[in-house]
């Protein structure tokens, strides 16, 4: 294994940070991303099987409670007449159901479960990435696609656990952090990483408590 690897996000040279029995983690000095190198990522069949183990059901009150802060923040910033896209919705379209019950029009796309290519040929007032960014093996390519999906003035609403600042932050304990133990999680972001994204796309950025980030595509 090499001690240097290109960052998944910014392609800067990242150095070895920590390891677990099953995979390694690299840390980027330029954008502060911590990531798993591509050769240790799951293949598509393994990844889909893992997603099917998740119990993200519309009827699950615990899952709805988990996403309630995200939905509350989104509704404070987006009007019900706006058109949105839940990018990476998973197998249940839960966010579409819950926001739809409050009058919001939200399309749902997922590369494994609802891969309707027509949805990626439209533009949207807002795009939701809830617990998706950490799964992206090529995050910059995916974000470039999302940039094209957003109308000028549109909002990209993101929820992903930021890198810990407590006992799990060090190289000894990081691999034991619950978020790092999920084999489908390959990229771990800090506010610095999110600011790098905002600068790259010239997006506005609002960081909120609860690991929420709201990017805004600038008007021409």
Order of alpha helices (4+ residues) and beta strands (2+ residues): beta-beta-beta-beta-alpha-alpha-beta-alpha-beta-beta-alpha-beta-alpha-beta-alpha-beta-beta
